[in-house]
Amino acid sequence: MPLKLVRHPIAETPAVSFIQAEAVRGGARLTLSYGLSGDLARLAIPAVVAAGRADELWRHTCFEAFVRAATSDAYLELNLAPSTRWAAYRFTSYREGMHNAEVAPPRIDVETTSDRLTLTADVDLSALPDLAAAERWRIALTAVIEDAAGALSYWSLAHTPGRPDFHHSAGFEVEL
């Protein structure tokens, strides 16, 4: 069932009506779906390019998921851009021990109209034994949206007080 992401109060984004996200687990596979509704002409949506790994996708419009085994502090960060560029990072604990996660390239599909952007990604996590073998996952679903003027807004199922922090354990609200 799609869940509504909430904008962090640090930035206004009148061009965005709402964002919803959904995560579905099938063994070691994770399917993520994001739907952004609004005036896309007023947003900075990167053009689709050849799929591939890229860093710093979060500096522009990007959909993200953070995944951890329910019994672990280690987690995976997935960045999925509408350009079909992607990144995957492992952390040993809260913002510690970051390194590239060696996962198979996700399959990313993007559809746009004048008022709707839908991104769906299928990610195989079988190369990460701790996640693949975990009985339960905890997941945070998030998005960074850039408007045409370059301002960023931050969207999540839940926000902690202060600055946006997608890595905080309070955001891992979905259990699969």
C-alpha positions as CSV (number, residue, x, y, z in Angstrom):
1,M,0.0,0.0,0.0
2,P,1.5,3.4,-1.0
3,L,2.5,5.6,1.9
4,K,2.5,9.4,1.9
5,L,5.8,11.2,2.3
6,V,5.8,14.4,4.4
7,R,7.8,17.5,3.5
8,H,10.3,18.7,6.1
9,P,9.3,22.2,7.2
10,I,12.8,23.6,6.4
11,A,11.7,24.3,2.8
12,E,8.6,25.1,0.9
13,T,7.9,23.4,-2.4
14,P,4.6,24.7,-3.8
15,A,5.1,22.9,-7.1
16,V,4.7,19.5,-5.3
17,S,1.2,18.4,-4.4
18,F,2.2,15.1,-2.8
19,I,4.7,12.2,-2.9
20,Q,3.8,8.6,-2.2
21,A,6.1,5.6,-1.9
22,E,5.8,1.9,-1.6
23,A,8.2,-0.9,-0.8
24,V,7.6,-4.6,-1.5
25,R,10.0,-7.4,-0.5
26,G,10.3,-10.7,-2.4
27,G,13.0,-12.7,-0.7
28,A,16.2,-10.7,-1.3
29,R,14.6,-8.5,-3.9
30,L,13.2,-5.1,-3.1
31,T,10.8,-3.2,-5.4
32,L,10.4,0.5,-4.7
33,S,7.8,2.7,-6.3
34,Y,7.6,6.5,-5.9
35,G,4.9,8.8,-7.3
36,L,5.4,12.6,-7.3
37,S,2.4,14.7,-8.3
38,G,2.6,18.4,-9.0
39,D,3.7,21.0,-11.6
40,L,6.7,19.2,-13.0
41,A,7.6,22.2,-15.2
42,R,8.5,24.0,-11.9
43,L,10.8,21.2,-10.8
44,A,14.3,20.2,-11.8
45,I,13.8,16.7,-13.1
46,P,17.0,15.2,-14.6
47,A,16.7,13.8,-18.1
48,V,16.9,10.1,-18.6
49,V,20.4,9.0,-19.5
50,A,22.3,5.7,-19.7
51,A,21.7,3.9,-16.4
52,G,24.8,3.7,-14.2
53,R,26.2,4.3,-10.8
54,A,26.8,7.9,-9.8
55,D,27.6,9.7,-6.5
56,E,25.9,12.7,-4.9
57,L,22.6,12.1,-6.5
58,W,20.9,13.5,-3.4
59,R,22.1,17.0,-4.4
60,H,19.3,17.0,-6.9
61,T,15.9,15.3,-7.4
62,C,16.4,11.8,-6.1
63,F,14.3,9.1,-4.4
64,E,15.9,7.1,-1.6
65,A,15.5,4.1,0.5
66,F,17.4,3.1,3.6
67,V,17.3,-0.6,4.5
68,R,18.5,-2.5,7.5
69,A,17.9,-5.9,9.1
70,A,15.5,-5.4,11.9
71,T,18.1,-6.6,14.4
72,S,21.1,-4.6,13.1
73,D,22.5,-1.1,13.2
74,A,24.2,-1.5,9.8
75,Y,22.2,-0.3,6.8
76,L,22.1,0.2,3.1
77,E,21.3,3.6,1.4
78,L,19.9,3.5,-2.1
79,N,19.7,6.6,-4.2
80,L,17.6,6.4,-7.4
81,A,17.4,9.3,-9.7
82,P,14.8,10.0,-12.5
83,S,17.8,10.0,-14.8
84,T,18.1,6.3,-14.1
85,R,21.5,6.9,-12.3
86,W,21.8,5.1,-9.0
87,A,24.0,4.6,-6.0
88,A,24.2,2.1,-3.1
89,Y,26.2,2.7,0.1
90,R,26.7,0.5,3.2
91,F,27.0,2.0,6.7
92,T,28.2,0.0,9.7
93,S,26.0,2.2,12.0
94,Y,24.5,5.7,12.1
95,R,26.5,7.6,9.5
96,E,29.6,5.5,10.2
97,G,31.7,3.2,8.0
98,M,30.3,4.4,4.6
99,H,31.5,2.5,1.6
100,N,30.0,1.5,-1.8
101,A,27.7,-1.5,-1.6
102,E,28.4,-4.1,-4.3
103,V,24.9,-4.8,-5.6
104,A,23.7,-5.6,-9.0
105,P,22.5,-2.5,-10.9
106,P,18.9,-1.9,-10.2
107,R,16.3,-1.8,-12.9
108,I,14.8,1.7,-12.9
109,D,11.7,2.6,-14.9
110,V,10.6,6.3,-15.1
111,E,7.3,7.6,-16.5
112,T,6.4,11.3,-16.6
113,T,3.4,13.4,-17.6
114,S,3.0,17.2,-17.1
115,D,1.8,16.6,-13.5
116,R,3.1,13.2,-12.5
117,L,6.5,11.4,-12.2
118,T,6.6,7.7,-11.3
119,L,9.8,5.9,-10.6
120,T,9.9,2.2,-10.0
121,A,13.1,0.3,-9.1
122,D,13.8,-3.4,-8.7
123,V,16.8,-4.0,-6.5
124,D,18.5,-7.4,-6.0
125,L,20.1,-7.5,-2.5
126,S,21.2,-11.1,-2.6
127,A,24.9,-10.0,-2.7
128,L,24.4,-8.6,0.8
129,P,24.2,-11.7,3.0
130,D,23.1,-9.9,6.2
131,L,20.1,-8.4,4.4
132,A,19.3,-11.3,2.2
133,A,19.2,-13.7,5.2
134,A,17.3,-11.3,7.5
135,E,13.8,-12.4,8.5
136,R,12.6,-8.8,8.8
137,W,13.8,-5.5,7.3
138,R,13.2,-2.0,8.5
139,I,13.0,0.6,5.7
140,A,13.0,4.4,5.5
141,L,11.4,5.9,2.3
142,T,12.6,9.4,1.4
143,A,13.0,11.9,-1.5
144,V,14.9,15.0,-2.2
145,I,13.2,17.3,-4.7
146,E,14.9,20.2,-6.5
147,D,12.8,23.0,-7.8
148,A,13.6,25.0,-11.0
149,A,15.4,27.6,-8.9
150,G,17.7,25.1,-7.3
151,A,16.0,25.0,-3.9
152,L,15.8,21.5,-2.3
153,S,12.9,20.1,-0.2
154,Y,13.2,16.9,1.8
155,W,10.4,14.3,2.1
156,S,10.1,11.3,4.4
157,L,7.6,9.1,6.2
158,A,8.8,10.8,9.4
159,H,11.2,13.6,10.3
160,T,13.3,14.1,13.4
161,P,13.5,17.6,15.0
162,G,16.1,19.9,13.5
163,R,17.7,19.6,10.1
164,P,16.5,16.8,7.7
165,D,18.3,13.5,8.6
166,F,17.2,10.5,6.5
167,H,19.8,8.3,8.3
168,H,18.2,8.6,11.7
169,S,16.7,5.3,13.0
170,A,13.4,7.1,13.7
171,G,12.7,7.2,9.9
172,F,12.9,3.4,9.5
173,E,9.1,3.1,9.7
174,V,8.3,0.4,7.2
175,E,8.8,-3.3,8.2
176,L,9.0,-6.0,5.6
